[in-house]
Amino acid sequence: MLRTPVDGTRLRILTWLREPGTAETGLTADDVATRLRVPRPVALTHLRLLTALGMLRTDHSAGPPAYRCDEARIAEVAEVFEQGW
């Protein structure tokens, strides 16, 4: 969980996914790659790690998977750190 890049890439992804509008629709790997200005495989690496940690969930119902924040899991992680992990 603590393997985060120094530049805060995964934190930026989580921040984008919490923006109004995006929180409801989510982002695809292509959306994230475009916003980060990186190749799609790099974006997927970040998204897969966040998903494996339970921070994101995916919706496969309409086209390519859309990634959304799992607010309950994020709250759990925040609580652990607030308690002095």
N, C-alpha and C positions, 0 to 999 in steps of 0.2 A: 504494500500500500504506500510505503514511503518512497518508492522509486519514482520520484518526480523530476522532470528536467529543471535545471537551474533557471531557465527562462520562463517557467510557469505555464508552459503550453497546455497542460491538462487542466490547470486552474482556469485558463482563458476559455477552454472548451466548456467547462462547467458553467462559467459565467454566461457565455452565449446561450447555452441551453436553458438558462433561467430568465432570459429576456422575455418581455411580453410578446406574444405572438409565437415566438420560437418555442416557448415552454409548452404550448399546446400542440404545435405541429411537429416539433423535433427537427433534427438536422440529419441529412444523409452523410455518408463518408465523402461524397463529392462536394457537398456544401462546406464541410470542415476543411477539406483540402484546399478549396478555393479561398476560404477566409484566412487560412494559415499560410497560403502560397507555398504549399509543399505538394509532393506527389501523393496520389491517393493511398498507396501502401503505407506511407508514413502516417497519414491521418488515421487509417485503419488500425495501426499499431496502438495509437493513443486510445482510440475508441474501444478497442478490444480489451485493453488493460482496465480501463474505467468500467467496462461492462463486467469483466471477471471479478472486480472488486465489489460489484453490486451497486456502484454509483450511478450507472446508466442501465436502462432497459431498452429493448428494441421492439419496434412494431413492424411486422412484416405484412400487414394487411393490404397495403396499397403501394405496389411497386417496390423500389429498393428499400432496405431497412431504414427506418427513421429512429434515431437515438434520442431518448429523453432522459432527464434526470430522475432518479429514484429518490424523491425528497425524504422519504422515511429513512432510507439507508444513510443519506448524507447527514441527517439529524443525529443518527446513532453515532456516526464517526465523529461529528463535532462534539458530541457529549463526552466521548472517550477522551478527546484532547482537552476539553474544558476541565475534566476531573484530574488532570495531571498525568495521564497515561503513564 
